[in-house]
């Protein structure tokens, strides 16, 4: 593959590259580049939102470059303030080690374990002396830190910002210095920290890294970024039928975004397909990414058998979801159940499904899609 073709492949699905010309120049050098991406082990479960960055790492890996999967065990104890109104609570080393082990087990569903270099930044950050830290801090100013959007908002609103939080971007930047990174990957919410790596590399006499930013993937609700706390995730360890059903519940607009960011399928070909068929193929592909190839076809067959056209009437009632509503309330309001007790019984008996997935909890997250209640009742949530 030529440097131009590689550049086109790597640029797909990104939000910004600083700079594209520098990345092309590095690719033309004909040597394995050091590709760095850092992950704080703050949560043990990986979902599709995390895989956006992992897939970009895999693309570099397939092109013969050295991928460094950096687990920020040291910086996790500091807490990244990005996008937060307050300092994140420190994690215990026991939790960090537990989550890091889980991450390592999951990322190899995407990355090649033989070609992935896993490092922990405590190995070098623990060795920094007070003099080293003072020298590091001299390469940034308070004014520069306060120009950062989240710090600026907190400062203007009178909320406290600890000096510890100012240190975090410097530590992340120093990781790039230590690793001599050619390229650093990160979400577009990490721009300030990623650019700090470029700044520090120049200060330490290195050629600045290229910064390649990926978007934050919207969850199944199509509005908020994918987050376990919002209940809108598709986990890579989810069961095949669950993954398939969740993908089928997303909007057509979000489907095209998933195609662009999570696959390498030609988007012009997708646009020529019927939206339902396109979504079926996307759901099967995503299942196959994380499960044996046969599972995707089986999940599709299960879904189509459960939700085939002759099983779902054409004109089924619709219900518009509003904030704060619960599934039990909706089933009673729409006369799908005579009472909340009956609704609970139906759920307990697995007689309620959402897009082919059995609802197993009365607090099931409300997402657009078709509910099937019993054998003959249907309700479309919109």
LINNOR-V8486 format. One record per pair of residues at least 12 apart in sequence whose ideal C-beta (glycine too) atoms are under 6 Angstrom apart, sorted by the first residue. I is the first residue (numbers start at 1). J is the second residue. Records with the same first field share a line. If there is no record, write none. Layout:
I=J, J
This chain:
3=27, 28
6=27, 63
7=24
10=59
13=260, 261
14=212, 214
15=188, 213, 215
16=213
17=212
18=211
22=210
23=210
26=182
32=64, 65, 66
33=65, 182, 183
34=66, 181, 182
35=60, 65, 67, 183
36=68, 179, 181, 184
37=53, 57, 185
38=70, 72
39=71
40=72, 76
41=71, 76, 96, 99, 100, 103
44=99, 102
45=235
46=106, 236
47=226, 233, 234, 235
48=234
49=217, 226
52=214, 217, 261
53=185, 214
54=110
56=185, 214
58=110, 111
61=112, 115
67=116
68=117, 179
69=116, 118
70=119
71=100, 120
72=121
73=96, 120, 122
74=121, 122, 125
75=171
76=91, 96
77=90
78=168
80=168
81=165
82=189
83=150, 189
87=162, 165
109=236, 290
121=175
124=178
136=170, 174
139=200, 203
145=166
148=192
169=193, 196
172=193
173=196, 197, 200
176=197, 201, 209
177=200, 201, 204
181=209
182=209
183=209, 210, 212
184=197, 209, 211
185=212
187=214, 216
188=213
194=211
197=209
219=232, 233
220=232, 246, 249, 250, 367
222=251, 254
231=365
234=246
236=290
240=287, 291, 295, 299
241=299, 302
242=357
243=286, 287
244=283, 287, 299, 303
245=355, 356, 357
247=282, 283, 286
248=279, 283, 355
249=355, 367, 369
252=275
255=279, 282
284=296, 300
287=299
303=356
306=356
307=356
312=378
316=378, 380
317=379
318=380, 382
319=334, 379, 381
320=382
321=366, 381
327=364
328=340, 343, 362
331=343
334=379
336=373, 377, 379
344=362
347=359, 362
351=374
352=373
353=372
354=369, 371
355=369
368=381, 382
369=381
